[in-house]
Amino acid sequence: MKNPYLQILVVDDQSTIRTILKSQLRHMGFTKIAEASDGESAFDIMKTQNIDLVISDWNMPYMTGYELLKAVRADDSLAATPFILTSGAASNDNINMALQLKVDQFMIKPFTLAVLEEKINQVIH
């Protein structure tokens, strides 16, 4: 188990998905979890809080997860933040686009607690 005090930001436009993810993260022992319903809100949070890991959905209004990843990677103070993108309908093109922006991991929905834990362990050093 990695550091339970890492600040994790969960970004998804569906509140049910955010609730499930937060529950899974708590089950894994993480205690500091922030949430946002779109990329714009998430980016604002990242500029004001020390976020150690972002888990973001791809398809959201206002600013997609991909656009959030692009903004994070373009911001020198945030660029190194570990970033996991999730999607229910991931095409090879989308995955390749995210890899070009140096996404740390990609998860296809639905995913299990074991997959979530494995992906987090792969990106948190």
SETOR-283139 format. One record per residue: x, y, z of N, C-alpha, C in turn; residue in three letters. Coordinates in Angstrom, 2 decimals, decimal comma, padded with zeros to 5 digits, m for minus. Layout:
REM residues N
       nc1       nc2       nc3      cac1      cac2      cac3       cc1       cc2       cc3   type
         X         Y         Z         X         Y         Z         X         Y         Z    ALA
...
***
This chain:
REM residues 125
       nc1       nc2       nc3      cac1      cac2      cac3       cc1       cc2       cc3   type
    000,84   m001,18    000,00    000,00    000,00    000,00    000,89    001,25    000,00    MET
    000,59    002,13   m000,87    001,34    003,38   m000,97    000,85    004,35    000,08    LYS
    001,37    005,55    000,07    001,06    006,59    001,04   m000,44    006,91    001,06    ASN
   m001,14    006,64    002,18   m002,58    006,92    002,25   m002,90    008,41    002,28    PRO
   m001,88    009,24    002,47   m002,11    010,68    002,59   m001,94    011,41    001,26    TYR
   m001,73    010,67    000,19   m001,66    011,31   m001,12   m003,01    011,97   m001,42    LEU
   m002,95    013,13   m002,02   m004,17    013,84   m002,41   m004,54    013,38   m003,81    GLN
   m005,69    012,72   m003,94   m006,15    012,20   m005,22   m007,34    013,02   m005,69    ILE
   m007,34    013,38   m006,96   m008,44    014,11   m007,56   m009,19    013,19   m008,50    LEU
   m010,47    012,97   m008,21   m011,36    012,14   m009,04   m012,21    013,08   m009,88    VAL
   m012,15    012,89   m011,21   m012,86    013,79   m012,12   m013,79    012,96   m013,01    VAL
   m015,09    013,19   m012,88   m016,08    012,51   m013,72   m017,36    013,31   m013,67    ASP
   m018,05    013,43   m014,80   m019,28    014,20   m014,82   m020,45    013,44   m014,20    ASP
   m020,30    012,15   m013,96   m021,35    011,36   m013,33   m021,05    011,20   m011,85    GLN
   m021,94    011,74   m011,02   m021,71    011,70   m009,58   m021,65    010,27   m009,06    SER
   m022,40    009,35   m009,65   m022,37    007,95   m009,22   m020,98    007,35   m009,40    THR
   m020,36    007,65   m010,53   m019,01    007,13   m010,80   m018,02    007,73   m009,80    ILE
   m018,14    009,03   m009,52   m017,24    009,65   m008,53   m017,41    008,98   m007,17    ARG
   m018,65    008,72   m006,79   m018,92    008,09   m005,50   m018,31    006,70   m005,43    THR
   m018,46    005,92   m006,50   m017,89    004,57   m006,54   m016,37    004,63   m006,46    ILE
   m015,78    005,52   m007,25   m014,31    005,65   m007,24   m013,81    006,06   m005,86    LEU
   m014,46    007,04   m005,24   m014,04    007,47   m003,90   m014,14    006,32   m002,91    LYS
   m015,20    005,53   m003,01   m015,37    004,38   m002,12   m014,25    003,36   m002,33    SER
   m013,92    003,10   m003,60   m012,83    002,17   m003,90   m011,51    002,68   m003,35    GLN
   m011,25    003,97   m003,52   m010,01    004,55   m003,03   m009,93    004,49   m001,51    LEU
   m011,03    004,75   m000,84   m011,05    004,64    000,64   m010,79    003,20    001,06    ARG
   m011,39    002,25    000,33   m011,17    000,83    000,61   m009,70    000,47    000,49    HIS
   m009,01    001,15   m000,42   m007,58    000,92   m000,61   m006,74    001,63    000,45    MET
   m007,38    002,49    001,27   m006,66    003,15    002,34   m006,37    004,61    002,12    GLY
   m006,77    005,16    000,98   m006,54    006,58    000,72   m007,58    007,41    001,47    PHE
   m007,14    008,51    002,04   m008,05    009,32    002,86   m008,27    010,73    002,32    THR
   m007,39    011,21    001,48   m007,50    012,58    000,96   m007,93    012,53   m000,50    LYS
   m009,24    012,71   m000,71   m009,80    012,58   m002,05   m010,63    013,82   m002,37    ILE
   m010,24    014,51   m003,43   m011,01    015,65   m003,92   m011,77    015,18   m005,15    ALA
   m012,80    015,95   m005,55   m013,55    015,56   m006,73   m013,98    016,78   m007,53    GLU
   m014,17    016,53   m008,82   m014,64    017,57   m009,74   m015,54    016,91   m010,78    ALA
   m016,50    017,67   m011,29   m017,45    017,12   m012,25   m017,08    017,42   m013,70    SER
   m016,01    018,17   m013,91   m015,54    018,44   m015,27   m014,09    018,89   m015,22    ASP
   m013,47    018,93   m016,39   m012,06    019,26   m016,47   m011,73    020,67   m016,02    GLY
   m012,61    021,62   m016,32   m012,36    023,01   m015,91   m012,26    023,12   m014,39    GLU
   m013,24    022,53   m013,70   m013,22    022,55   m012,23   m011,99    021,83   m011,69    SER
   m011,65    020,72   m012,32   m010,48    019,95   m011,89   m009,20    020,77   m012,04    ALA
   m009,07    021,47   m013,16   m007,88    022,28   m013,40   m007,79    023,40   m012,37    PHE
   m008,92    024,01   m012,04   m008,94    025,05   m010,99   m008,47    024,48   m009,65    ASP
   m008,95    023,28   m009,32   m008,55    022,63   m008,06   m007,04    022,37   m008,08    ILE
   m006,55    021,91   m009,21   m005,12    021,58   m009,31   m004,24    022,82   m009,15    MET
   m004,76    023,98   m009,51   m003,97    025,21   m009,38   m003,95    025,71   m007,95    LYS
   m004,89    025,24   m007,10   m004,96    025,74   m005,74   m004,62    024,70   m004,67    THR
   m004,61    023,43   m005,04   m004,30    022,35   m004,08   m003,15    021,51   m004,62    GLN
   m002,44    020,87   m003,72   m001,37    019,97   m004,14   m001,97    018,60   m004,44    ASN
   m002,21    018,33   m005,69   m002,79    017,06   m006,12   m001,66    016,11   m006,51    ILE
   m001,69    014,90   m005,94   m000,64    013,92   m006,18   m000,99    012,92   m007,29    ASP
   m002,28    012,80   m007,63   m002,73    011,87   m008,65   m004,09    012,32   m009,16    LEU
   m004,27    012,29   m010,48   m005,56    012,59   m011,09   m006,09    011,31   m011,73    VAL
   m007,36    011,01   m011,43   m008,07    009,92   m012,11   m009,25    010,59   m012,79    ILE
   m009,21    010,67   m014,12   m010,19    011,45   m014,85   m010,87    010,66   m015,96    SER
   m012,18    010,87   m016,07   m012,93    010,34   m017,20   m012,53    011,10   m018,46    ASP
   m012,66    010,48   m019,61   m012,34    011,14   m020,88   m013,49    012,05   m021,30    TRP
   m014,70    011,51   m021,36   m015,85    012,23   m021,91   m016,59    013,01   m020,83    ASN
   m016,41    014,33   m020,86   m017,10    015,23   m019,93   m017,41    016,54   m020,64    MET
   m018,41    017,26   m020,16   m018,71    018,57   m020,76   m017,67    019,62   m020,34    PRO
   m017,68    020,73   m021,02   m016,85    021,91   m020,75   m015,38    021,68   m021,09    TYR
   m014,76    020,72   m020,43   m013,37    020,35   m020,72   m013,25    018,85   m020,52    MET
   m012,91    018,13   m021,57   m012,80    016,67   m021,47   m011,58    016,27   m020,65    THR
   m011,51    015,00   m020,31   m010,34    014,50   m019,62   m009,08    014,64   m020,45    GLY
   m009,22    014,45   m021,75   m008,09    014,62   m022,66   m007,62    016,08   m022,65    TYR
   m008,57    017,02   m022,70   m008,21    018,44   m022,66   m007,59    018,81   m021,32    GLU
   m008,09    018,19   m020,24   m007,50    018,42   m018,92   m006,06    017,91   m018,91    LEU
   m005,84    016,71   m019,42   m004,48    016,15   m019,49   m003,57    017,09   m020,28    LEU
   m004,07    017,59   m021,39   m003,28    018,50   m022,24   m002,92    019,77   m021,46    LYS
   m003,89    020,33   m020,72   m003,64    021,55   m019,93   m002,65    021,28   m018,81    ALA
   m002,79    020,13   m018,15   m001,88    019,77   m017,05   m000,45    019,60   m017,58    VAL
   m000,30    018,90   m018,68    001,05    018,68   m019,24    001,68    019,97   m019,75    ARG
    000,86    020,96   m020,12    001,38    022,23   m020,62    001,73    023,21   m019,51    ALA
    001,32    022,91   m018,27    001,57    023,78   m017,13    002,80    023,27   m016,38    ASP
    003,87    024,06   m016,37    005,13    023,60   m015,77    004,97    023,15   m014,32    ASP
    004,10    023,80   m013,57    003,97    023,46   m012,15    003,14    022,19   m011,94    SER
    002,41    021,75   m012,96    001,53    020,57   m012,84    001,95    019,41   m013,73    LEU
    002,85    019,65   m014,66    003,15    018,70   m015,74    003,55    017,31   m015,25    ALA
    004,17    017,21   m014,10    004,65    015,91   m013,62    003,59    015,14   m012,83    ALA
    002,40    015,70   m012,67    001,35    015,05   m011,89    000,94    013,73   m012,55    THR
    001,00    012,62   m011,81    000,54    011,35   m012,37   m000,93    011,45   m012,78    PRO
   m001,27    010,87   m013,94   m002,59    011,06   m014,53   m003,08    009,73   m015,10    PHE
   m004,26    009,31   m014,64   m004,90    008,10   m015,15   m006,19    008,53   m015,85    ILE
   m006,33    008,19   m017,11   m007,55    008,48   m017,86   m008,43    007,23   m017,89    LEU
   m009,75    007,43   m017,77   m010,70    006,33   m017,88   m011,67    006,63   m019,01    THR
   m012,20    005,57   m019,59   m013,19    005,75   m020,66   m014,00    004,49   m020,83    SER
   m015,27    004,69   m021,14   m016,14    003,55   m021,41   m016,08    003,13   m022,86    GLY
   m015,57    003,99   m023,71   m015,51    003,70   m025,15   m014,18    004,19   m025,71    ALA
   m013,15    003,47   m025,39   m011,81    003,91   m025,81   m011,44    003,31   m027,15    ALA
   m011,12    004,17   m028,07   m010,63    003,72   m029,37   m009,11    003,74   m029,35    SER
   m008,51    003,04   m030,28   m007,05    003,06   m030,37   m006,54    004,47   m030,63    ASN
   m007,30    005,25   m031,41   m006,91    006,64   m031,69   m006,87    007,45   m030,39    ASP
   m007,89    007,28   m029,55   m007,92    008,02   m028,28   m006,76    007,62   m027,39    ASN
   m006,52    006,34   m027,30   m005,42    005,86   m026,46   m004,09    006,41   m026,97    ILE
   m003,89    006,39   m028,28   m002,65    006,92   m028,85   m002,52    008,42   m028,61    ASN
   m003,64    009,17   m028,72   m003,60    010,61   m028,45   m003,18    010,86   m027,00    MET
   m003,74    010,08   m026,07   m003,41    010,24   m024,66   m001,96    009,87   m024,40    ALA
   m001,48    008,82   m025,04   m000,08    008,41   m024,86    000,88    009,48   m025,37    LEU
    000,51    010,17   m026,44    001,36    011,25   m026,96    001,49    012,38   m025,93    GLN
    000,46    012,56   m025,09    000,51    013,58   m024,04    001,09    013,02   m022,74    LEU
    001,62    011,82   m022,83    002,26    011,18   m021,68    001,31    010,88   m020,53    LYS
    000,11    010,36   m020,89   m000,78    009,87   m019,84   m000,05    008,72   m019,15    VAL
   m000,23    008,60   m017,83    000,51    007,57   m017,11   m000,14    006,19   m017,23    ASP
   m001,47    006,18   m017,21   m002,20    004,91   m017,35   m003,56    005,20   m017,98    GLN
   m004,17    004,14   m018,53   m005,49    004,25   m019,16   m006,31    003,07   m018,67    PHE
   m007,54    003,31   m018,24   m008,41    002,23   m017,78   m009,72    002,28   m018,57    MET
   m010,16    001,12   m018,99   m011,43    000,99   m019,69   m012,51    000,68   m018,65    ILE
   m013,60    001,46   m018,69   m014,73    001,21   m017,79   m015,57    000,06   m018,35    LYS
   m016,16   m000,74   m017,49   m015,98   m000,74   m016,05   m014,68   m001,45   m015,68    PRO
   m014,09   m001,05   m014,57   m012,86   m001,69   m014,10   m013,07   m002,15   m012,67    PHE
   m012,28   m003,12   m012,27   m012,40   m003,69   m010,94   m011,51   m002,93   m009,95    THR
   m011,75   m003,17   m008,69   m010,90   m002,60   m007,64   m009,45   m003,04   m007,83    LEU
   m009,26   m004,29   m008,22   m007,90   m004,80   m008,43   m007,20   m004,06   m009,56    ALA
   m007,91   m003,77   m010,64   m007,32   m003,04   m011,76   m006,98   m001,62   m011,33    VAL
   m007,89   m000,97   m010,61   m007,64    000,39   m010,12   m006,40    000,41   m009,24    LEU
   m006,31   m000,53   m008,32   m005,16   m000,58   m007,42   m003,86   m000,83   m008,19    GLU
   m003,91   m001,71   m009,17   m002,73   m002,00   m009,99   m002,27   m000,75   m010,74    GLU
   m003,21   m000,03   m011,35   m002,86    001,17   m012,12   m002,28    002,25   m011,21    LYS
   m002,87    002,43   m010,04   m002,35    003,43   m009,09   m000,94    003,06   m008,66    ILE
   m000,74    001,79   m008,34    000,59    001,34   m007,92    001,63    001,54   m009,02    ASN
    001,21    001,48   m010,27    002,14    001,66   m011,38    002,54    003,12   m011,57    GLN
    001,69    004,06   m011,14    002,01    005,49   m011,39    002,51    006,23   m010,16    VAL
    002,26    005,71   m008,97    002,72    006,38   m007,75    004,06    005,79   m007,35    ILE
    005,03    006,65   m007,24    006,40    006,19   m006,94    006,78    006,53   m005,52    HIS
***
